[in-house]
Amino acid sequence: MKNSLRVERAIKNITQGELADLIGVSRQTINTIESNKYVPSTVLALKIARVFEKKVEEIFELEEGE
Amino acid sequence: MTFVKFVLLLVNQTLQIMKTRFLFPHKLKKIGVIIFLIGLGISLISTYFAPDVTKYFISRSNRDSSSLTPDLIGILITDAKLITLIIGLVLISFSKEKIEDEQIAQVRLDSLQWAIYLNYILMLICVLAFNGFDFLAVMGYNILSPLIFFIVRFRWKMHHLNNLAAKEESLS
């Protein structure tokens, strides 16, 4: 699964730490999601989408072959 | 059938509670460290007063004797050492992080599995390598080893994740 979290964050001009605070997770978790090392739960993905006022599919998408 | 369903429901609910609540509050971690240090202190003292592990195993049955013999004092000190070390390590292991989230829960679970694997691999080697009272000593250390392996692996992973995030922060 890949995501456009980094881009969305740049558009909204917030840091990983600020995004983490907004959804109540650790900064490390946002960082590993961005670098595709951690796949968030559905709840967390929905919370992230809510911060950017977008649909989950606009931020997270399956990679080819998945 | 209803009974099975009931038991399954009970197990499920317990798992749900465990997922969210079977961790101690974050501030108990510090208390755990203090209790653990007290345990280490007692360990240092006990090298002078208490029997070694094997003697402890053998003489445990004398614990109920009414007179305060040097042997009994040694046993009581070893008891105190084990109790403080175990409580300390459990609190350090299973207190929440400052910010607790799903990834940390995942890392914790992975580390626990890793620690148990490592522990039993070492146990297999020890079964083959040690005999008699040496093996009893191994069993003694085995009281604490899974928790120690867990803590080391968990802290190392968390440290690694912290470093990655810090690097990212300094880039942006």
gemmi code that builds the backbone of each chain (N, CA, C; Angstrom):
import gemmi

chains = {
    "A": [
        ("MET", (0.845, -1.197, 0.000), (0.000, 0.000, 0.000), (0.881, 1.249, 0.000)),
        ("LYS", (0.545, 2.196, -0.835), (1.306, 3.450, -0.814), (0.373, 4.588, -0.407)),
        ("ASN", (0.965, 5.717, -0.067), (0.127, 6.834, 0.368), (0.741, 8.174, -0.008)),
        ("SER", (-0.105, 9.174, -0.008), (0.356, 10.522, -0.391), (0.380, 11.439, 0.826)),
        ("LEU", (0.670, 10.821, 1.975), (0.618, 11.561, 3.232), (1.582, 12.748, 3.230)),
        ("ARG", (2.790, 12.479, 2.733), (3.819, 13.526, 2.737), (3.358, 14.746, 1.916)),
        ("VAL", (2.755, 14.446, 0.766), (2.268, 15.524, -0.108), (1.139, 16.289, 0.576)),
        ("GLU", (0.195, 15.531, 1.139), (-0.943, 16.171, 1.811), (-0.469, 17.065, 2.959)),
        ("ARG", (0.546, 16.568, 3.638), (1.091, 17.321, 4.769), (1.741, 18.618, 4.288)),
        ("ALA", (2.437, 18.508, 3.157), (3.097, 19.689, 2.595), (2.057, 20.731, 2.174)),
        ("ILE", (0.956, 20.244, 1.565), (-0.107, 21.164, 1.133), (-0.692, 21.890, 2.338)),
        ("LYS", (-0.955, 21.129, 3.385), (-1.559, 21.715, 4.587), (-0.518, 22.420, 5.462)),
        ("ASN", (0.768, 22.227, 5.097), (1.886, 22.844, 5.803), (1.907, 22.500, 7.303)),
        ("ILE", (1.832, 21.208, 7.606), (2.000, 20.778, 9.005), (3.104, 19.725, 9.083)),
        ("THR", (3.759, 19.662, 10.248), (4.841, 18.691, 10.424), (4.264, 17.344, 10.840)),
        ("GLN", (5.115, 16.317, 10.821), (4.698, 14.988, 11.288), (4.216, 15.054, 12.733)),
        ("GLY", (4.946, 15.829, 13.522), (4.587, 15.955, 14.940), (3.209, 16.572, 15.123)),
        ("GLU", (2.930, 17.605, 14.336), (1.636, 18.283, 14.448), (0.493, 17.360, 14.019)),
        ("LEU", (0.727, 16.630, 12.927), (-0.294, 15.672, 12.468), (-0.524, 14.594, 13.533)),
        ("ALA", (0.586, 14.134, 14.124), (0.491, 13.119, 15.174), (-0.368, 13.615, 16.340)),
        ("ASP", (-0.124, 14.876, 16.740), (-0.893, 15.454, 17.849), (-2.379, 15.545, 17.495)),
        ("LEU", (-2.653, 15.923, 16.238), (-4.047, 16.090, 15.807), (-4.843, 14.796, 15.924)),
        ("ILE", (-4.182, 13.641, 15.649), (-4.933, 12.384, 15.702), (-4.567, 11.519, 16.904)),
        ("GLY", (-3.704, 12.034, 17.758), (-3.422, 11.322, 19.007), (-2.605, 10.057, 18.867)),
        ("VAL", (-1.611, 10.093, 17.955), (-0.659, 8.985, 17.877), (0.744, 9.551, 18.045)),
        ("SER", (1.749, 8.669, 18.059), (3.114, 9.146, 18.226), (3.662, 9.626, 16.876)),
        ("ARG", (4.666, 10.495, 16.967), (5.303, 11.029, 15.759), (5.939, 9.897, 14.937)),
        ("GLN", (6.471, 8.897, 15.662), (7.110, 7.771, 14.989), (6.137, 7.044, 14.071)),
        ("THR", (4.877, 6.948, 14.521), (3.878, 6.214, 13.740), (3.597, 6.930, 12.419)),
        ("ILE", (3.432, 8.264, 12.475), (3.221, 9.025, 11.238), (4.414, 8.828, 10.308)),
        ("ASN", (5.610, 8.887, 10.892), (6.828, 8.740, 10.098), (6.897, 7.384, 9.387)),
        ("THR", (6.584, 6.313, 10.114), (6.676, 4.986, 9.484), (5.549, 4.754, 8.472)),
        ("ILE", (4.397, 5.387, 8.698), (3.331, 5.282, 7.696), (3.795, 5.960, 6.395)),
        ("GLU", (4.365, 7.161, 6.534), (4.823, 7.909, 5.356), (5.865, 7.147, 4.559)),
        ("SER", (6.747, 6.473, 5.279), (7.797, 5.739, 4.560), (7.391, 4.296, 4.268)),
        ("ASN", (6.086, 4.056, 4.295), (5.524, 2.755, 3.928), (6.053, 1.582, 4.751)),
        ("LYS", (6.478, 1.878, 5.995), (6.973, 0.796, 6.850), (5.869, 0.252, 7.740)),
        ("TYR", (4.828, 1.056, 7.920), (3.732, 0.601, 8.781), (2.399, 0.851, 8.088)),
        ("VAL", (1.553, -0.168, 8.083), (0.219, -0.036, 7.493), (-0.763, 0.300, 8.607)),
        ("PRO", (-1.386, 1.493, 8.555), (-2.277, 1.878, 9.656), (-3.573, 1.075, 9.645)),
        ("SER", (-4.208, 1.004, 10.797), (-5.517, 0.361, 10.873), (-6.538, 1.222, 10.138)),
        ("THR", (-7.692, 0.648, 9.879), (-8.748, 1.401, 9.189), (-9.113, 2.652, 9.977)),
        ("VAL", (-9.226, 2.499, 11.292), (-9.597, 3.638, 12.135), (-8.590, 4.776, 11.978)),
        ("LEU", (-7.311, 4.415, 12.028), (-6.271, 5.443, 11.933), (-6.268, 6.100, 10.551)),
        ("ALA", (-6.457, 5.278, 9.511), (-6.498, 5.816, 8.143), (-7.657, 6.810, 8.010)),
        ("LEU", (-8.811, 6.448, 8.581), (-9.981, 7.337, 8.520), (-9.713, 8.645, 9.267)),
        ("LYS", (-9.032, 8.527, 10.406), (-8.722, 9.740, 11.183), (-7.787, 10.657, 10.401)),
        ("ILE", (-6.799, 10.056, 9.731), (-5.861, 10.854, 8.933), (-6.614, 11.553, 7.803)),
        ("ALA", (-7.494, 10.783, 7.125), (-8.271, 11.354, 6.020), (-9.126, 12.520, 6.508)),
        ("ARG", (-9.651, 12.373, 7.729), (-10.516, 13.417, 8.268), (-9.744, 14.729, 8.480)),
        ("VAL", (-8.495, 14.599, 8.920), (-7.671, 15.798, 9.123), (-7.512, 16.559, 7.806)),
        ("PHE", (-7.297, 15.809, 6.707), (-7.075, 16.464, 5.407), (-8.388, 16.697, 4.653)),
        ("GLU", (-9.510, 16.352, 5.281), (-10.838, 16.507, 4.670), (-10.906, 15.855, 3.296)),
        ("LYS", (-10.380, 14.638, 3.236), (-10.420, 13.887, 1.977), (-10.930, 12.486, 2.257)),
        ("LYS", (-11.186, 11.738, 1.158), (-11.556, 10.338, 1.327), (-10.288, 9.513, 1.534)),
        ("VAL", (-10.443, 8.396, 2.249), (-9.286, 7.537, 2.524), (-8.583, 7.133, 1.224)),
        ("GLU", (-9.387, 6.819, 0.190), (-8.794, 6.346, -1.072), (-7.950, 7.414, -1.759)),
        ("GLU", (-8.203, 8.664, -1.417), (-7.418, 9.727, -2.050), (-6.036, 9.839, -1.416)),
        ("ILE", (-5.897, 9.262, -0.226), (-4.606, 9.341, 0.460), (-3.884, 7.985, 0.425)),
        ("PHE", (-4.653, 6.911, 0.655), (-4.053, 5.577, 0.639), (-4.548, 4.798, -0.573)),
        ("GLU", (-3.628, 4.138, -1.279), (-4.083, 3.261, -2.360), (-3.224, 2.007, -2.445)),
        ("LEU", (-3.863, 0.953, -2.979), (-3.144, -0.307, -3.135), (-2.117, -0.177, -4.238)),
        ("GLU", (-1.014, -0.906, -4.051), (-0.026, -0.944, -5.113), (-0.368, -2.068, -6.082)),
        ("GLU", (0.231, -2.048, -7.260), (-0.038, -3.106, -8.235), (0.389, -4.456, -7.680)),
        ("GLY", (-0.478, -5.452, -7.898), (-0.148, -6.798, -7.449), (-0.677, -7.106, -6.052)),
        ("GLU", (-1.190, -6.092, -5.358), (-1.729, -6.342, -4.010), (-3.164, -6.813, -4.075)),
    ],
    "B": [
        ("MET", (-23.836, -26.104, 23.440), (-23.585, -25.125, 22.369), (-23.618, -23.697, 22.930)),
        ("THR", (-24.657, -23.442, 23.714), (-24.747, -22.098, 24.316), (-23.547, -21.854, 25.221)),
        ("PHE", (-23.122, -22.943, 25.887), (-21.988, -22.797, 26.801), (-20.724, -22.403, 26.034)),
        ("VAL", (-20.512, -23.110, 24.897), (-19.336, -22.813, 24.070), (-19.382, -21.362, 23.611)),
        ("LYS", (-20.577, -20.953, 23.163), (-20.736, -19.565, 22.703), (-20.399, -18.594, 23.835)),
        ("PHE", (-20.885, -18.952, 25.038), (-20.652, -18.102, 26.203), (-19.158, -17.969, 26.493)),
        ("VAL", (-18.468, -19.129, 26.453), (-17.025, -19.119, 26.718), (-16.300, -18.289, 25.667)),
        ("LEU", (-16.693, -18.490, 24.388), (-16.063, -17.728, 23.312), (-16.274, -16.230, 23.507)),
        ("LEU", (-17.482, -15.886, 23.910), (-17.805, -14.475, 24.154), (-16.910, -13.910, 25.250)),
        ("LEU", (-16.752, -14.730, 26.302), (-15.941, -14.326, 27.451), (-14.485, -14.110, 27.033)),
        ("VAL", (-13.970, -15.073, 26.250), (-12.581, -14.984, 25.778), (-12.417, -13.736, 24.920)),
        ("ASN", (-13.382, -13.539, 24.033), (-13.334, -12.392, 23.135), (-13.305, -11.080, 23.912)),
        ("GLN", (-14.187, -11.007, 24.915), (-14.252, -9.779, 25.712), (-12.956, -9.541, 26.474)),
        ("THR", (-12.396, -10.645, 27.002), (-11.127, -10.517, 27.727), (-10.054, -9.975, 26.799)),
        ("LEU", (-10.024, -10.512, 25.565), (-9.034, -10.048, 24.602), (-9.236, -8.568, 24.299)),
        ("GLN", (-10.492, -8.154, 24.185), (-10.787, -6.743, 23.928), (-10.241, -5.868, 25.050)),
        ("ILE", (-10.486, -6.314, 26.288), (-10.001, -5.550, 27.440), (-8.480, -5.514, 27.429)),
        ("MET", (-7.861, -6.678, 27.127), (-6.405, -6.751, 27.114), (-5.829, -5.773, 26.102)),
        ("LYS", (-6.525, -5.682, 24.955), (-6.008, -4.859, 23.885), (-5.887, -3.402, 24.344)),
        ("THR", (-6.848, -2.986, 25.146), (-6.850, -1.580, 25.519), (-6.352, -1.321, 26.930)),
        ("ARG", (-6.558, -2.280, 27.822), (-6.363, -1.916, 29.229), (-5.365, -2.758, 29.996)),
        ("PHE", (-4.840, -3.824, 29.424), (-3.944, -4.651, 30.217), (-2.526, -4.106, 30.256)),
        ("LEU", (-2.429, -2.801, 30.277), (-1.135, -2.149, 30.452), (-1.248, -1.236, 31.659)),
        ("PHE", (-0.125, -1.059, 32.351), (-0.129, -0.161, 33.499), (-0.003, 1.286, 33.022)),
        ("PRO", (-0.454, 2.247, 33.852), (-0.284, 3.658, 33.479), (1.189, 4.001, 33.290)),
        ("HIS", (1.442, 5.009, 32.471), (2.812, 5.369, 32.104), (3.691, 5.661, 33.323)),
        ("LYS", (3.096, 6.316, 34.335), (3.944, 6.746, 35.465), (4.463, 5.565, 36.289)),
        ("LEU", (3.829, 4.386, 36.138), (4.329, 3.220, 36.878), (5.656, 2.711, 36.318)),
        ("LYS", (6.022, 3.171, 35.118), (7.300, 2.742, 34.539), (8.456, 3.199, 35.418)),
        ("LYS", (8.387, 4.472, 35.863), (9.451, 5.012, 36.723), (9.518, 4.231, 38.030)),
        ("ILE", (8.333, 3.960, 38.597), (8.281, 3.202, 39.847), (8.880, 1.815, 39.631)),
        ("GLY", (8.586, 1.238, 38.454), (9.164, -0.057, 38.106), (10.674, -0.015, 38.099)),
        ("VAL", (11.230, 1.055, 37.512), (12.693, 1.197, 37.464), (13.254, 1.267, 38.880)),
        ("ILE", (12.575, 2.041, 39.748), (13.045, 2.174, 41.135), (13.020, 0.818, 41.846)),
        ("ILE", (11.891, 0.092, 41.701), (11.787, -1.221, 42.353), (12.851, -2.169, 41.809)),
        ("PHE", (13.086, -2.092, 40.499), (14.108, -2.948, 39.885), (15.498, -2.627, 40.455)),
        ("LEU", (15.776, -1.316, 40.617), (17.076, -0.920, 41.172), (17.222, -1.411, 42.612)),
        ("ILE", (16.106, -1.331, 43.372), (16.131, -1.879, 44.736), (16.473, -3.369, 44.675)),
        ("GLY", (15.842, -4.060, 43.724), (16.117, -5.492, 43.538), (17.583, -5.752, 43.246)),
        ("LEU", (18.172, -4.884, 42.377), (19.601, -5.039, 42.065), (20.450, -4.815, 43.315)),
        ("GLY", (20.027, -3.816, 44.130), (20.721, -3.551, 45.384), (20.710, -4.774, 46.285)),
        ("ILE", (19.495, -5.362, 46.418), (19.377, -6.566, 47.253), (20.244, -7.691, 46.680)),
        ("SER", (20.302, -7.772, 45.330), (21.143, -8.802, 44.705), (22.592, -8.641, 45.130)),
        ("LEU", (23.056, -7.380, 45.152), (24.441, -7.136, 45.553), (24.665, -7.579, 46.996)),
        ("ILE", (23.712, -7.176, 47.876), (23.827, -7.570, 49.281), (23.809, -9.093, 49.400)),
        ("SER", (22.913, -9.701, 48.618), (22.691, -11.139, 48.803), (23.886, -11.976, 48.364)),
        ("THR", (24.810, -11.370, 47.587), (25.998, -12.155, 47.251), (26.792, -12.463, 48.520)),
        ("TYR", (26.585, -11.644, 49.584), (27.267, -11.910, 50.847), (26.449, -12.813, 51.782)),
        ("PHE", (25.115, -12.612, 51.782), (24.303, -13.287, 52.790), (23.548, -14.512, 52.284)),
        ("ALA", (23.115, -14.442, 51.034), (22.153, -15.453, 50.580), (22.850, -16.619, 49.893)),
        ("PRO", (22.188, -17.763, 49.883), (22.754, -18.917, 49.196), (22.717, -18.682, 47.687)),
        ("ASP", (23.557, -19.418, 46.952), (23.465, -19.301, 45.506), (22.168, -19.972, 45.034)),
        ("VAL", (21.902, -19.833, 43.731), (20.599, -20.248, 43.212), (20.255, -21.698, 43.558)),
        ("THR", (21.227, -22.577, 43.383), (20.931, -23.998, 43.585), (20.624, -24.296, 45.051)),
        ("LYS", (21.411, -23.674, 45.942), (21.183, -23.898, 47.369), (19.809, -23.340, 47.758)),
        ("TYR", (19.466, -22.226, 47.107), (18.163, -21.610, 47.363), (17.032, -22.568, 47.007)),
        ("PHE", (17.151, -23.215, 45.845), (16.117, -24.155, 45.424), (15.968, -25.283, 46.445)),
        ("ILE", (17.114, -25.788, 46.883), (17.091, -26.949, 47.774), (16.545, -26.574, 49.151)),
        ("SER", (16.981, -25.391, 49.644), (16.652, -25.074, 51.034), (15.337, -24.313, 51.176)),
        ("ARG", (14.650, -24.100, 50.086), (13.380, -23.372, 50.155), (12.391, -24.017, 51.129)),
        ("SER", (12.488, -25.337, 51.247), (11.539, -26.028, 52.111), (11.748, -25.674, 53.584)),
        ("ASN", (12.933, -25.106, 53.902), (13.184, -24.717, 55.293), (12.563, -23.374, 55.637)),
        ("ARG", (11.873, -22.790, 54.680), (11.401, -21.429, 54.867), (10.459, -21.288, 56.066)),
        ("ASP", (9.751, -22.380, 56.380), (8.751, -22.289, 57.440), (9.346, -22.472, 58.838)),
        ("SER", (10.649, -22.722, 58.908), (11.227, -22.932, 60.240), (11.070, -21.656, 61.068)),
        ("SER", (10.806, -21.846, 62.389), (10.400, -20.711, 63.216), (11.592, -19.869, 63.676)),
        ("SER", (12.769, -20.477, 63.790), (13.910, -19.701, 64.276), (14.615, -19.017, 63.104)),
        ("LEU", (15.193, -17.850, 63.402), (15.805, -17.041, 62.351), (17.262, -17.471, 62.137)),
        ("THR", (17.437, -18.611, 61.523), (18.789, -19.097, 61.269), (19.388, -18.332, 60.093)),
        ("PRO", (20.722, -18.346, 59.983), (21.362, -17.670, 58.835), (20.798, -18.184, 57.499)),
        ("ASP", (20.518, -19.475, 57.466), (19.944, -20.058, 56.256), (18.628, -19.393, 55.893)),
        ("LEU", (17.768, -19.246, 56.921), (16.447, -18.661, 56.678), (16.586, -17.207, 56.219)),
        ("ILE", (17.507, -16.476, 56.832), (17.728, -15.082, 56.424), (18.130, -15.030, 54.948)),
        ("GLY", (19.015, -15.956, 54.592), (19.445, -16.028, 53.190), (18.278, -16.271, 52.260)),
        ("ILE", (17.410, -17.193, 52.659), (16.250, -17.519, 51.822), (15.330, -16.310, 51.701)),
        ("LEU", (15.102, -15.627, 52.830), (14.203, -14.469, 52.809), (14.773, -13.354, 51.928)),
        ("ILE", (16.095, -13.164, 52.019), (16.716, -12.138, 51.167), (16.546, -12.491, 49.691)),
        ("THR", (16.735, -13.779, 49.378), (16.571, -14.201, 47.985), (15.117, -14.036, 47.537)),
        ("ASP", (14.191, -14.341, 48.443), (12.768, -14.108, 48.135), (12.542, -12.638, 47.791)),
        ("ALA", (13.065, -11.772, 48.665), (12.872, -10.329, 48.464), (13.479, -9.893, 47.140)),
        ("LYS", (14.646, -10.446, 46.828), (15.331, -10.115, 45.578), (14.458, -10.493, 44.381)),
        ("LEU", (13.950, -11.723, 44.402), (13.130, -12.180, 43.273), (11.862, -11.351, 43.136)),
        ("ILE", (11.209, -11.095, 44.274), (9.941, -10.352, 44.222), (10.155, -8.947, 43.666)),
        ("THR", (11.194, -8.253, 44.155), (11.416, -6.882, 43.660), (11.835, -6.890, 42.191)),
        ("LEU", (12.709, -7.841, 41.824), (13.151, -7.872, 40.424), (11.970, -8.166, 39.492)),
        ("ILE", (11.119, -9.141, 39.889), (9.992, -9.510, 39.019), (9.008, -8.352, 38.899)),
        ("ILE", (8.613, -7.770, 40.042), (7.640, -6.667, 39.978), (8.226, -5.504, 39.175)),
        ("GLY", (9.501, -5.187, 39.427), (10.155, -4.100, 38.701), (10.142, -4.332, 37.202)),
        ("LEU", (10.556, -5.538, 36.792), (10.640, -5.834, 35.358), (9.262, -5.860, 34.704)),
        ("VAL", (8.253, -6.394, 35.423), (6.895, -6.432, 34.853), (6.376, -5.010, 34.649)),
        ("LEU", (6.606, -4.138, 35.629), (6.138, -2.748, 35.489), (6.858, -2.035, 34.346)),
        ("ILE", (8.174, -2.266, 34.236), (8.922, -1.638, 33.137), (8.407, -2.157, 31.792)),
        ("SER", (8.159, -3.478, 31.741), (7.718, -4.098, 30.484), (6.355, -3.604, 30.049)),
        ("PHE", (5.417, -3.575, 30.985), (4.021, -3.417, 30.584), (3.367, -2.135, 31.085)),
        ("SER", (4.171, -1.080, 31.187), (3.578, 0.236, 31.395), (3.424, 0.895, 30.038)),
        ("LYS", (2.371, 1.706, 29.915), (2.132, 2.390, 28.643), (3.274, 3.323, 28.318)),
        ("GLU", (3.484, 3.559, 27.049), (4.380, 4.623, 26.610), (3.683, 5.953, 26.854)),
        ("LYS", (4.438, 7.040, 26.762), (3.861, 8.365, 26.988), (2.674, 8.585, 26.045)),
        ("ILE", (2.926, 8.365, 24.746), (1.806, 8.337, 23.798), (1.697, 6.902, 23.301)),
        ("GLU", (0.601, 6.266, 23.641), (0.429, 4.862, 23.287), (-0.437, 4.787, 22.031)),
        ("ASP", (0.028, 4.093, 20.998), (-0.814, 3.950, 19.809), (-0.702, 2.542, 19.228)),
        ("GLU", (-1.364, 2.342, 18.096), (-1.457, 0.977, 17.566), (-0.114, 0.431, 17.094)),
        ("GLN", (0.751, 1.305, 16.566), (2.035, 0.793, 16.114), (2.890, 0.338, 17.289)),
        ("ILE", (2.822, 1.094, 18.383), (3.582, 0.714, 19.571), (3.061, -0.617, 20.124)),
        ("ALA", (1.733, -0.792, 20.088), (1.153, -2.071, 20.510), (1.698, -3.207, 19.651)),
        ("GLN", (1.833, -2.932, 18.355), (2.372, -3.932, 17.426), (3.825, -4.260, 17.748)),
        ("VAL", (4.617, -3.203, 17.979), (6.034, -3.399, 18.313), (6.155, -4.200, 19.613)),
        ("ARG", (5.267, -3.889, 20.569), (5.307, -4.580, 21.853), (5.021, -6.076, 21.670)),
        ("LEU", (4.021, -6.359, 20.875), (3.640, -7.751, 20.628), (4.745, -8.504, 19.894)),
        ("ASP", (5.319, -7.857, 18.868), (6.430, -8.468, 18.121), (7.590, -8.779, 19.054)),
        ("SER", (7.899, -7.803, 19.917), (9.045, -7.962, 20.808), (8.811, -9.098, 21.797)),
        ("LEU", (7.561, -9.216, 22.242), (7.227, -10.284, 23.182), (7.434, -11.644, 22.526)),
        ("GLN", (6.963, -11.778, 21.297), (7.130, -13.028, 20.563), (8.605, -13.326, 20.332)),
        ("TRP", (9.342, -12.298, 19.958), (10.776, -12.414, 19.707), (11.496, -12.888, 20.970)),
        ("ALA", (11.114, -12.281, 22.111), (11.755, -12.623, 23.384), (11.485, -14.076, 23.768)),
        ("ILE", (10.250, -14.517, 23.551), (9.913, -15.901, 23.905), (10.673, -16.881, 23.009)),
        ("TYR", (10.734, -16.578, 21.703), (11.530, -17.426, 20.797), (12.968, -17.519, 21.277)),
        ("LEU", (13.589, -16.353, 21.492), (14.993, -16.318, 21.904), (15.188, -17.110, 23.192)),
        ("ASN", (14.263, -16.889, 24.143), (14.371, -17.554, 25.431), (14.374, -19.080, 25.272)),
        ("TYR", (13.464, -19.581, 24.443), (13.367, -21.039, 24.314), (14.475, -21.625, 23.450)),
        ("ILE", (14.990, -20.838, 22.497), (16.161, -21.306, 21.751), (17.329, -21.478, 22.719)),
        ("LEU", (17.530, -20.465, 23.579), (18.607, -20.551, 24.559), (18.365, -21.716, 25.520)),
        ("MET", (17.085, -21.912, 25.899), (16.756, -23.020, 26.804), (17.117, -24.362, 26.163)),
        ("LEU", (16.813, -24.497, 24.874), (17.157, -25.739, 24.172), (18.655, -25.991, 24.233)),
        ("ILE", (19.422, -24.925, 23.977), (20.877, -25.065, 24.024), (21.320, -25.444, 25.437)),
        ("CYS", (20.705, -24.788, 26.443), (21.095, -25.048, 27.834), (20.743, -26.479, 28.264)),
        ("VAL", (19.608, -26.977, 27.771), (19.230, -28.357, 28.101), (20.334, -29.302, 27.651)),
        ("LEU", (20.907, -29.021, 26.481), (21.964, -29.890, 25.958), (23.311, -29.619, 26.621)),
        ("ALA", (23.536, -28.348, 27.009), (24.885, -27.964, 27.442), (25.126, -28.098, 28.948)),
        ("PHE", (24.054, -28.017, 29.752), (24.274, -28.017, 31.202), (23.692, -29.257, 31.872)),
        ("ASN", (24.357, -29.667, 32.915), (23.872, -30.815, 33.674), (23.714, -30.460, 35.148)),
        ("GLY", (22.965, -31.287, 35.854), (22.878, -31.204, 37.310), (22.514, -29.832, 37.823)),
        ("PHE", (23.275, -29.376, 38.806), (22.927, -28.126, 39.475), (23.183, -26.905, 38.599)),
        ("ASP", (24.086, -27.035, 37.622), (24.275, -25.931, 36.673), (22.964, -25.657, 35.944)),
        ("PHE", (22.272, -26.754, 35.600), (21.013, -26.573, 34.887), (19.978, -25.892, 35.784)),
        ("LEU", (20.031, -26.233, 37.067), (19.126, -25.590, 38.032), (19.402, -24.083, 38.083)),
        ("ALA", (20.681, -23.728, 37.999), (21.050, -22.310, 37.982), (20.470, -21.636, 36.742)),
        ("VAL", (20.551, -22.333, 35.604), (19.971, -21.803, 34.363), (18.480, -21.547, 34.560)),
        ("MET", (17.808, -22.521, 35.183), (16.379, -22.360, 35.447), (16.133, -21.118, 36.307)),
        ("GLY", (17.047, -20.874, 37.236), (16.938, -19.700, 38.101), (16.970, -18.418, 37.280)),
        ("TYR", (17.965, -18.322, 36.384), (18.055, -17.124, 35.544), (16.858, -17.018, 34.612)),
        ("ASN", (16.336, -18.186, 34.262), (15.201, -18.229, 33.338), (13.933, -17.592, 33.926)),
        ("ILE", (13.931, -17.386, 35.248), (12.785, -16.699, 35.859), (12.662, -15.292, 35.287)),
        ("LEU", (13.813, -14.648, 35.048), (13.790, -13.249, 34.625), (14.102, -13.036, 33.143)),
        ("SER", (14.739, -14.022, 32.513), (15.269, -13.774, 31.166), (14.218, -13.368, 30.124)),
        ("PRO", (13.000, -13.971, 30.091), (12.070, -13.536, 29.040), (11.755, -12.050, 29.127)),
        ("LEU", (11.549, -11.542, 30.345), (11.231, -10.123, 30.508), (12.401, -9.239, 30.095)),
        ("ILE", (13.621, -9.678, 30.454), (14.796, -8.878, 30.101), (14.973, -8.837, 28.587)),
        ("PHE", (14.849, -10.001, 27.934), (14.953, -10.029, 26.469), (13.899, -9.116, 25.857)),
        ("PHE", (12.671, -9.204, 26.399), (11.580, -8.381, 25.872), (11.894, -6.897, 25.987)),
        ("ILE", (12.328, -6.485, 27.184), (12.576, -5.053, 27.406), (13.679, -4.545, 26.483)),
        ("VAL", (14.765, -5.327, 26.385), (15.886, -4.891, 25.537), (15.419, -4.745, 24.089)),
        ("ARG", (14.712, -5.753, 23.576), (14.256, -5.708, 22.181), (13.262, -4.559, 21.955)),
        ("PHE", (12.320, -4.394, 22.884), (11.290, -3.355, 22.738), (11.924, -1.957, 22.766)),
        ("ARG", (12.812, -1.737, 23.757), (13.449, -0.421, 23.875), (14.292, -0.142, 22.634)),
        ("TRP", (15.002, -1.156, 22.155), (15.853, -0.981, 20.979), (15.012, -0.602, 19.765)),
        ("LYS", (13.882, -1.272, 19.572), (12.985, -0.965, 18.452), (12.432, 0.452, 18.572)),
        ("MET", (12.010, 0.824, 19.789), (11.450, 2.154, 19.993), (12.511, 3.224, 19.732)),
        ("HIS", (13.738, 2.932, 20.174), (14.857, 3.842, 19.955), (15.086, 4.027, 18.454)),
        ("HIS", (15.026, 2.918, 17.735), (15.216, 2.933, 16.285), (14.143, 3.799, 15.613)),
        ("LEU", (12.870, 3.591, 16.005), (11.769, 4.379, 15.432), (11.933, 5.861, 15.763)),
        ("ASN", (12.346, 6.148, 16.989), (12.588, 7.530, 17.407), (13.637, 8.203, 16.539)),
        ("ASN", (14.721, 7.449, 16.294), (15.806, 7.975, 15.471), (15.322, 8.313, 14.077)),
        ("LEU", (14.546, 7.392, 13.482), (14.013, 7.612, 12.134), (13.185, 8.892, 12.092)),
        ("ALA", (12.313, 9.040, 13.096), (11.425, 10.213, 13.133), (12.229, 11.488, 13.346)),
        ("ALA", (13.269, 11.408, 14.180), (14.091, 12.584, 14.467), (14.854, 13.020, 13.223)),
        ("LYS", (15.348, 12.034, 12.472), (16.059, 12.312, 11.230), (15.141, 13.067, 10.270)),
        ("GLU", (13.905, 12.544, 10.162), (12.893, 13.150, 9.291), (12.656, 14.605, 9.681)),
        ("GLU", (12.528, 14.817, 10.992), (12.249, 16.162, 11.509), (13.366, 17.130, 11.134)),
        ("SER", (14.609, 16.656, 11.232), (15.740, 17.546, 10.959), (15.867, 17.843, 9.465)),
        ("LEU", (15.320, 16.942, 8.630), (15.345, 17.180, 7.188), (14.356, 18.267, 6.797)),
        ("SER", (13.161, 18.210, 7.408), (12.096, 19.116, 6.971), (12.196, 20.499, 7.596)),
    ],
}
model = gemmi.Model(1)
for chain_id, residues in chains.items():
    chain = gemmi.Chain(chain_id)
    for i, (resn, *xyz) in enumerate(residues, 1):
        res = gemmi.Residue()
        res.name, res.seqid = resn, gemmi.SeqId(i, " ")
        for name, pos in zip(("N", "CA", "C"), xyz):
            atom = gemmi.Atom()
            atom.name, atom.element = name, gemmi.Element(name[0])
            atom.pos, atom.b_iso = gemmi.Position(*pos), 0.0
            res.add_atom(atom)
        chain.add_residue(res)
    model.add_chain(chain)
structure = gemmi.Structure()
structure.add_model(model)
structure.setup_entities()
